[in-house]
Amino acid sequence: MFKKILTALDNSSYSDYGMDAAVAVAKAYGAEVTGCHVYAARLHEGRFMDMEAGLPERYQSEAVLKRQRDIHESLISKGLNVISDSYLDRFDKQCRDVHVSFNRKSKKAKTS
């Protein structure tokens, strides 16, 4: 009946319930489970840009601001990717423990 199950992960109690249900259904039907976590790194960009006006004058040139934005975006993306991996690692372990096939998806949200 069920061959593939997609489960959203965010480390909340609701996500934990979803993980447990997905694993139980996958085990019962021999299905494959995909755990997915989506993160919005760009969401932080607006917050960072809001604070730019308060930076010292030597950081106000467009070239310096661009460099700082790029560094900030890179650090935020890396940090959120590590968090995403930790959610997926937990689900991966739960699936392995009961011999359920597992795939991982980590997606960077596209925001405008």
DSSP file (Angstrom, degrees, kcal/mol; ACC not computed):
  #  RESIDUE AA STRUCTURE BP1 BP2  ACC     N-H-->O    O-->H-N    N-H-->O    O-->H-N    TCO  KAPPA ALPHA  PHI   PSI    X-CA   Y-CA   Z-CA
    1    1 A M              0   0    0      0, 0.0     2,-0.5     0, 0.0    28,-0.0   0.000 360.0 360.0 360.0 -60.2    0.0    0.0    0.0
    2    2 A F        +     0   0    0      1,-0.1     3,-0.1    23,-0.1     0, 0.0  -0.880 360.0 160.9-101.3 126.9    2.6    2.6    1.1
    3    3 A K        +     0   0    0     -2,-0.5    29,-2.9     1,-0.4     2,-0.4   0.703  68.2  28.1-111.5 -33.1    5.9    2.5   -0.7
    4    4 A K  E     -a   32   0A   0     27,-0.2     2,-0.4     2,-0.0    -1,-0.4  -0.998  62.3-171.4-136.1 134.8    7.4    5.9    0.0
    5    5 A I  E     -a   33   0A   0     27,-2.6    29,-3.2    -2,-0.4     2,-0.5  -0.991   8.1-156.8-128.2 129.6    6.8    8.2    2.9
    6    6 A L  E     -a   34   0A   0     -2,-0.4     2,-0.5    27,-0.2    29,-0.2  -0.915  12.3-172.1-106.1 129.6    8.0   11.8    3.3
    7    7 A T  E     -a   35   0A   0     27,-3.0    29,-2.8    -2,-0.5     2,-0.3  -0.981  16.7-139.5-126.9 125.0    8.3   13.2    6.8
    8    8 A A  E     -a   36   0A   0     -2,-0.5     2,-0.4    27,-0.2    29,-0.2  -0.633  21.4-158.8 -80.7 137.6    9.1   16.8    7.6
    9    9 A L        +     0   0    0     27,-2.9    29,-0.3    -2,-0.3    79,-0.1  -0.957  34.3 145.0-122.6 134.6   11.5   17.3   10.5
   10   10 A D        -     0   0    0     -2,-0.4    -1,-0.1     2,-0.2     3,-0.1   0.261  66.0-107.2-148.0  11.7   12.0   20.3   12.7
   11   11 A N  S    S+     0   0    0      1,-0.2     2,-0.1    76,-0.1    -2,-0.1   0.623  77.4 130.3  70.6  14.7   13.0   18.8   16.1
   12   12 A S  S  > S-     0   0    0      1,-0.1     4,-2.1     0, 0.0    -1,-0.2  -0.448  76.0-106.9 -88.8 169.7    9.5   19.7   17.6
   13   13 A S  H  > S+     0   0    0      1,-0.2     4,-2.1     2,-0.2     5,-0.1   0.865 123.3  54.7 -64.2 -34.1    7.3   17.3   19.5
   14   14 A Y  H  > S+     0   0    0      2,-0.2     4,-2.3     1,-0.2    -1,-0.2   0.900 106.6  50.8 -64.1 -40.2    5.0   17.2   16.4
   15   15 A S  H  > S+     0   0    0      2,-0.2     4,-2.7     1,-0.2    -2,-0.2   0.896 108.0  52.8 -63.1 -40.8    8.0   16.2   14.3
   16   16 A D  H  X S+     0   0    0     -4,-2.1     4,-2.5     2,-0.2    -2,-0.2   0.910 108.9  49.3 -61.8 -42.3    8.9   13.5   16.7
   17   17 A Y  H  X S+     0   0    0     -4,-2.1     4,-2.5     1,-0.2    -2,-0.2   0.915 111.6  49.9 -61.4 -42.4    5.3   12.1   16.5
   18   18 A G  H  X S+     0   0    0     -4,-2.3     4,-2.8     2,-0.2    -2,-0.2   0.893 109.5  50.9 -63.1 -40.7    5.6   12.3   12.7
   19   19 A M  H  X S+     0   0    0     -4,-2.7     4,-2.6     2,-0.2     5,-0.2   0.948 111.4  47.5 -60.4 -49.0    8.9   10.4   12.8
   20   20 A D  H  X S+     0   0    0     -4,-2.5     4,-2.3     1,-0.2    -2,-0.2   0.913 114.4  46.5 -60.2 -44.0    7.4    7.7   15.0
   21   21 A A  H  X S+     0   0    0     -4,-2.5     4,-2.7     2,-0.2     5,-0.3   0.921 112.4  50.1 -65.4 -44.1    4.3    7.3   12.8
   22   22 A A  H  X S+     0   0    0     -4,-2.8     4,-2.7     1,-0.2    -2,-0.2   0.913 112.3  47.2 -61.6 -43.0    6.4    7.3    9.6
   23   23 A V  H  X S+     0   0    0     -4,-2.6     4,-2.6     2,-0.2    -1,-0.2   0.911 112.6  49.4 -65.8 -42.2    8.7    4.6   10.9
   24   24 A A  H  X S+     0   0    0     -4,-2.3     4,-2.2    -5,-0.2    -2,-0.2   0.927 114.6  43.9 -63.4 -44.8    5.8    2.5   12.1
   25   25 A V  H  X S+     0   0    0     -4,-2.7     4,-2.1     2,-0.2     6,-0.3   0.919 114.4  50.2 -66.5 -43.2    4.0    2.7    8.8
   26   26 A A  H  X>S+     0   0    0     -4,-2.7     5,-1.7    -5,-0.3     4,-1.3   0.911 111.5  48.6 -61.4 -42.4    7.2    2.1    6.8
   27   27 A K  H  <5S+     0   0    0     -4,-2.6     3,-0.3     1,-0.2    -1,-0.2   0.920 112.4  48.4 -63.3 -44.0    8.0   -1.0    9.0
   28   28 A A  H  <5S+     0   0    0     -4,-2.2    -1,-0.2     1,-0.2    -2,-0.2   0.840 123.9  30.2 -66.7 -34.3    4.4   -2.4    8.5
   29   29 A Y  H  <5S-     0   0    0     -4,-2.1    -1,-0.2    -5,-0.1    -2,-0.2   0.365 105.0-115.5-110.1   3.9    4.4   -1.9    4.8
   30   30 A G  T  <5 +     0   0    0     -4,-1.3    -3,-0.2    -3,-0.3    -4,-0.1   0.848  62.8 159.1  65.3  32.8    8.0   -2.3    3.9
   31   31 A A      < -     0   0    0     -5,-1.7    70,-0.5    -6,-0.3     2,-0.4  -0.368  42.9-117.7 -88.2 166.1    8.1    1.3    2.7
   32   32 A E  E     -ab   4 101A   0    -29,-2.9   -27,-2.6    68,-0.1     2,-0.4  -0.851  26.8-147.3-102.3 138.4   11.0    3.7    2.3
   33   33 A V  E     -ab   5 102A   0     68,-2.9    70,-2.5    -2,-0.4     2,-0.5  -0.885   8.5-163.7-111.4 137.9   11.1    6.8    4.4
   34   34 A T  E     -ab   6 103A   0    -29,-3.2   -27,-3.0    -2,-0.4     2,-0.4  -0.984   8.0-156.7-117.9 122.4   12.5   10.2    3.4
   35   35 A G  E     -ab   7 104A   0     68,-2.5    70,-2.2    -2,-0.5     2,-0.4  -0.829  14.7-170.0 -95.3 135.0   13.2   12.7    6.1
   36   36 A C  E     -ab   8 105A   0    -29,-2.8   -27,-2.9    -2,-0.4     2,-0.4  -0.988  14.0-177.3-132.5 131.9   13.2   16.3    5.0
   37   37 A H  E     - b   0 106A   0     68,-2.1    70,-2.4    -2,-0.4     2,-0.4  -0.997   8.9-164.3-126.0 130.4   14.3   19.5    6.8
   38   38 A V  E     - b   0 107A   0     -2,-0.4     2,-0.3   -29,-0.3    70,-0.2  -0.942   7.8-172.3-114.4 132.8   13.9   22.9    5.1
   39   39 A Y  E     - b   0 108A   0     68,-2.5    70,-3.6    -2,-0.4     2,-0.7  -0.936  19.9-140.9-127.6 151.9   15.7   25.9    6.5
   40   40 A A    >   +     0   0    0     -2,-0.3     3,-0.7    68,-0.2     4,-0.5  -0.756  26.8 164.7-114.6  83.9   15.5   29.6    5.6
   41   41 A A  T >> S+     0   0    0     -2,-0.7     3,-1.2     1,-0.2     4,-0.5   0.852  76.3  62.1 -65.5 -34.8   19.0   31.1    5.6
   42   42 A R  H >> S+     0   0    0     67,-0.3     4,-0.9     1,-0.3     3,-0.8   0.751  87.4  73.0 -66.0 -23.4   17.8   34.2    3.7
   43   43 A L  H <> S+     0   0    0     -3,-0.7     4,-0.8     1,-0.3     3,-0.3   0.861  95.6  51.8 -57.3 -35.4   15.4   35.1    6.5
   44   44 A H  H <> S+     0   0    0     -3,-1.2     4,-2.3    -4,-0.5    -1,-0.3   0.724  93.7  73.5 -74.9 -22.1   18.4   36.2    8.5
   45   45 A E  H <X S+     0   0    0     -3,-0.8     4,-2.6    -4,-0.5    -1,-0.2   0.912  95.0  50.4 -60.7 -43.9   19.7   38.4    5.8
   46   46 A G  H  X S+     0   0    0     -4,-0.9     4,-1.9    -3,-0.3    -1,-0.2   0.895 109.8  50.6 -61.7 -40.4   17.0   41.0    6.4
   47   47 A R  H  X S+     0   0    0     -4,-0.8     4,-1.0     2,-0.2    -1,-0.2   0.909 111.4  48.6 -63.8 -41.5   17.7   41.1   10.1
   48   48 A F  H >X S+     0   0    0     -4,-2.3     3,-0.7     1,-0.2     4,-0.6   0.920 110.6  50.1 -64.5 -43.9   21.4   41.6    9.4
   49   49 A M  H >< S+     0   0    0     -4,-2.6     3,-0.8     1,-0.2     4,-0.5   0.832 103.2  61.1 -66.4 -31.3   20.8   44.4    6.9
   50   50 A D  H 3< S+     0   0    0     -4,-1.9     3,-0.4     1,-0.2    -1,-0.2   0.819 105.7  48.2 -62.0 -30.1   18.5   46.1    9.5
   51   51 A M  H X< S+     0   0    0     -4,-1.0     3,-1.4    -3,-0.7    -1,-0.2   0.589  86.8  88.3 -87.3 -11.1   21.5   46.4   11.8
   52   52 A E  G X< S+     0   0    0     -3,-0.8     3,-2.0    -4,-0.6    -1,-0.2   0.836  77.4  64.0 -59.8 -34.7   23.9   47.8    9.2
   53   53 A A  G 3  S+     0   0    0     -4,-0.5    -1,-0.3    -3,-0.4    -2,-0.1   0.787 100.2  54.5 -61.2 -25.9   22.9   51.4    9.9
   54   54 A G  G <  S+     0   0    0     -3,-1.4    -1,-0.3    -4,-0.1    -2,-0.2   0.427  84.8 109.3 -88.4   1.0   24.3   51.0   13.4
   55   55 A L  S <  S-     0   0    0     -3,-2.0     5,-0.0    -4,-0.2    -3,-0.0  -0.422  82.7 -90.3 -74.5 152.7   27.8   49.8   12.2
   56   56 A P    >   -     0   0    0      0, 0.0     3,-2.1     0, 0.0     4,-0.1  -0.216  42.5-105.1 -58.0 155.6   30.8   52.1   12.6
   57   57 A E  G >  S+     0   0    0      1,-0.3     3,-2.1     2,-0.2     4,-0.3   0.813 116.7  65.8 -55.4 -36.1   31.5   54.4    9.6
   58   58 A R  G 3  S+     0   0    0      1,-0.3    -1,-0.3     2,-0.1     3,-0.2   0.673 102.8  49.3 -65.0 -14.1   34.4   52.4    8.4
   59   59 A Y  G <  S+     0   0    0     -3,-2.1    -1,-0.3     1,-0.1    -2,-0.2   0.297  89.1  86.5-102.5   8.1   32.0   49.5    7.7
   60   60 A Q    <   +     0   0    0     -3,-2.1    -2,-0.1    -4,-0.1    -1,-0.1   0.585  56.7 107.5 -89.8 -10.5   29.5   51.6    5.7
   61   61 A S  S  > S-     0   0    0     -4,-0.3     4,-2.7    -3,-0.2     5,-0.2  -0.380  77.2-122.1 -67.9 149.7   31.0   51.4    2.2
   62   62 A E  H  > S+     0   0    0      1,-0.2     4,-2.6     2,-0.2     5,-0.2   0.865 111.2  54.3 -61.0 -37.5   29.1   49.2   -0.2
   63   63 A A  H  > S+     0   0    0      2,-0.2     4,-2.0     1,-0.2    -1,-0.2   0.921 111.9  43.3 -63.9 -43.7   32.1   47.0   -0.8
   64   64 A V  H  > S+     0   0    0      2,-0.2     4,-2.6     1,-0.2    -2,-0.2   0.912 114.0  51.1 -68.6 -42.1   32.6   46.3    2.9
   65   65 A L  H  X S+     0   0    0     -4,-2.7     4,-2.8     2,-0.2    -2,-0.2   0.907 109.5  50.4 -61.6 -41.5   28.9   45.8    3.5
   66   66 A K  H  X S+     0   0    0     -4,-2.6     4,-2.6    -5,-0.2    -1,-0.2   0.930 111.1  48.6 -62.1 -44.7   28.7   43.3    0.6
   67   67 A R  H  X S+     0   0    0     -4,-2.0     4,-2.4     1,-0.2    -2,-0.2   0.928 113.0  47.6 -61.0 -44.7   31.7   41.4    2.0
   68   68 A Q  H  X S+     0   0    0     -4,-2.6     4,-2.7     2,-0.2    -2,-0.2   0.889 111.6  50.7 -64.1 -39.8   30.1   41.3    5.5
   69   69 A R  H  X S+     0   0    0     -4,-2.8     4,-2.9     2,-0.2    -1,-0.2   0.919 110.6  49.3 -62.9 -43.2   26.7   40.2    4.0
   70   70 A D  H  X S+     0   0    0     -4,-2.6     4,-2.2     2,-0.2    -2,-0.2   0.916 112.9  46.4 -63.1 -43.5   28.5   37.4    2.1
   71   71 A I  H  X S+     0   0    0     -4,-2.4     4,-2.6     2,-0.2     5,-0.2   0.932 113.7  49.1 -63.6 -45.8   30.3   36.2    5.2
   72   72 A H  H  X S+     0   0    0     -4,-2.7     4,-2.7     1,-0.2     5,-0.2   0.930 111.7  48.3 -59.9 -46.9   27.2   36.4    7.3
   73   73 A E  H  X S+     0   0    0     -4,-2.9     4,-2.5     1,-0.2    -1,-0.2   0.890 111.9  50.1 -63.0 -39.4   25.1   34.4    4.7
   74   74 A S  H  X S+     0   0    0     -4,-2.2     4,-2.5    -5,-0.2    -1,-0.2   0.926 112.7  45.8 -64.4 -45.6   27.8   31.8    4.5
   75   75 A L  H  X S+     0   0    0     -4,-2.6     4,-2.6     2,-0.2    -2,-0.2   0.918 114.1  48.0 -65.1 -43.5   28.0   31.3    8.3
   76   76 A I  H  X S+     0   0    0     -4,-2.7     4,-2.8    -5,-0.2     5,-0.2   0.930 112.5  49.3 -63.0 -45.0   24.3   31.2    8.7
   77   77 A S  H  X S+     0   0    0     -4,-2.5     4,-2.1    -5,-0.2    -2,-0.2   0.921 112.5  47.4 -60.9 -44.6   23.9   28.7    5.9
   78   78 A K  H  X S+     0   0    0     -4,-2.5     4,-2.0     2,-0.2    -1,-0.2   0.927 113.6  48.1 -63.3 -44.2   26.6   26.5    7.3
   79   79 A G  H  X S+     0   0    0     -4,-2.6     4,-2.1     1,-0.2    -2,-0.2   0.917 112.8  47.0 -63.0 -44.4   25.1   26.6   10.8
   80   80 A L  H  X S+     0   0    0     -4,-2.8     4,-2.6     1,-0.2    -1,-0.2   0.834 109.7  54.8 -68.2 -31.3   21.6   25.9    9.6
   81   81 A N  H  X S+     0   0    0     -4,-2.1     4,-2.5    -5,-0.2    -1,-0.2   0.892 107.1  50.2 -67.0 -38.9   23.0   23.0    7.5
   82   82 A V  H  X S+     0   0    0     -4,-2.0     4,-1.9     2,-0.2    -2,-0.2   0.918 112.0  47.9 -63.5 -43.4   24.6   21.5   10.6
   83   83 A I  H  X S+     0   0    0     -4,-2.1     4,-1.8     2,-0.2    -2,-0.2   0.935 111.1  50.8 -61.7 -46.2   21.3   21.8   12.5
   84   84 A S  H  X S+     0   0    0     -4,-2.6     4,-2.2     1,-0.2    -2,-0.2   0.917 108.7  51.9 -57.8 -45.2   19.5   20.2    9.6
   85   85 A D  H  X S+     0   0    0     -4,-2.5     4,-2.8     1,-0.2    -1,-0.2   0.874 105.6  55.2 -60.3 -37.4   21.9   17.3    9.5
   86   86 A S  H  X S+     0   0    0     -4,-1.9     4,-1.8     2,-0.2    -1,-0.2   0.894 108.2  48.3 -65.6 -38.2   21.4   16.7   13.2
   87   87 A Y  H  X S+     0   0    0     -4,-1.8     4,-1.7     1,-0.2    -2,-0.2   0.927 114.9  45.4 -63.9 -44.4   17.7   16.4   12.7
   88   88 A L  H  X S+     0   0    0     -4,-2.2     4,-2.8     1,-0.2    -2,-0.2   0.855 108.5  56.5 -69.0 -35.3   18.2   14.0    9.8
   89   89 A D  H  X S+     0   0    0     -4,-2.8     4,-2.5     2,-0.2    -1,-0.2   0.906 106.1  51.3 -61.5 -41.8   20.8   12.0   11.8
   90   90 A R  H  X S+     0   0    0     -4,-1.8     4,-2.0     2,-0.2    -1,-0.2   0.927 113.7  43.3 -60.6 -46.3   18.3   11.4   14.6
   91   91 A F  H  X S+     0   0    0     -4,-1.7     4,-2.4     2,-0.2    -2,-0.2   0.899 111.3  54.9 -67.7 -40.9   15.7   10.1   12.1
   92   92 A D  H  X S+     0   0    0     -4,-2.8     4,-2.8     1,-0.2    -2,-0.2   0.923 109.1  48.1 -56.8 -46.7   18.3    8.1   10.2
   93   93 A K  H  X S+     0   0    0     -4,-2.5     4,-2.6     1,-0.2    -1,-0.2   0.916 109.5  52.2 -62.1 -44.2   19.3    6.3   13.5
   94   94 A Q  H  X S+     0   0    0     -4,-2.0     4,-0.8     1,-0.2    -1,-0.2   0.904 112.8  45.6 -60.0 -41.3   15.7    5.6   14.4
   95   95 A C  H ><>S+     0   0    0     -4,-2.4     5,-2.6     1,-0.2     3,-0.8   0.925 112.2  50.2 -67.5 -45.3   15.2    4.0   10.9
   96   96 A R  H ><5S+     0   0    0     -4,-2.8     3,-1.4     1,-0.2    -2,-0.2   0.892 103.1  61.4 -60.0 -39.5   18.4    2.0   11.0
   97   97 A D  H 3<5S+     0   0    0     -4,-2.6    -1,-0.2     1,-0.3    -2,-0.2   0.793 115.5  32.3 -59.4 -28.6   17.5    0.7   14.5
   98   98 A V  T <<5S-     0   0    0     -4,-0.8    -1,-0.3    -3,-0.8    -2,-0.2   0.210 116.0-110.0-114.5  14.2   14.4   -1.0   13.1
   99   99 A H  T < 5 +     0   0    0     -3,-1.4     2,-0.4    -4,-0.3    -3,-0.2   0.905  63.2 151.8  60.9  47.7   15.8   -1.8    9.6
  100  100 A V      < -     0   0    0     -5,-2.6    -1,-0.2    -6,-0.1     2,-0.2  -0.923  50.5-112.8-108.0 134.0   13.7    0.8    7.7
  101  101 A S  E     -b   32   0A   0    -70,-0.5   -68,-2.9    -2,-0.4     2,-0.4  -0.440  41.3-167.4 -66.7 134.3   15.1    2.2    4.4
  102  102 A F  E     -b   33   0A   0    -70,-0.2     2,-0.3    -2,-0.2   -68,-0.2  -0.973  17.9-172.8-134.1 138.8   15.8    5.9    4.8
  103  103 A N  E     -b   34   0A   0    -70,-2.5   -68,-2.5    -2,-0.4     2,-0.4  -0.913  17.2-140.7-122.2 154.9   16.7    8.8    2.6
  104  104 A R  E     -b   35   0A   0     -2,-0.3     2,-0.4   -70,-0.2   -68,-0.2  -0.942  16.0-178.9-120.5 138.9   17.7   12.3    3.6
  105  105 A K  E     +b   36   0A   0    -70,-2.2   -68,-2.1    -2,-0.4     2,-0.5  -0.993   2.4 179.3-134.5 127.9   16.7   15.7    2.1
  106  106 A S  E     -b   37   0A   0     -2,-0.4     2,-0.4   -70,-0.2   -68,-0.2  -0.989  14.4-173.3-127.2 121.5   18.0   19.0    3.4
  107  107 A K  E     -b   38   0A   0    -70,-2.4   -68,-2.5    -2,-0.5     2,-0.6  -0.928  24.2-137.5-124.2 139.7   16.7   22.0    1.5
  108  108 A K  E     -b   39   0A   0     -2,-0.4   -68,-0.2   -70,-0.2   -70,-0.1  -0.836  35.3-123.0 -90.1 121.0   17.5   25.7    1.6
  109  109 A A        -     0   0    0    -70,-3.6     2,-0.7    -2,-0.6   -67,-0.3  -0.306  13.7-132.8 -65.7 146.3   14.2   27.6    1.4
  110  110 A K        +     0   0    0    -70,-0.1     2,-0.3   -69,-0.1    -1,-0.1  -0.904  32.8 175.2-101.2 114.9   13.8   30.1   -1.4
  111  111 A T              0   0    0     -2,-0.7   -70,-0.0     1,-0.1   -69,-0.0  -0.845 360.0 360.0-117.5 156.3   12.4   33.3    0.0
  112  112 A S              0   0    0     -2,-0.3    -1,-0.1     0, 0.0    -2,-0.0   0.459 360.0 360.0 -95.9 360.0   11.8   36.5   -1.8
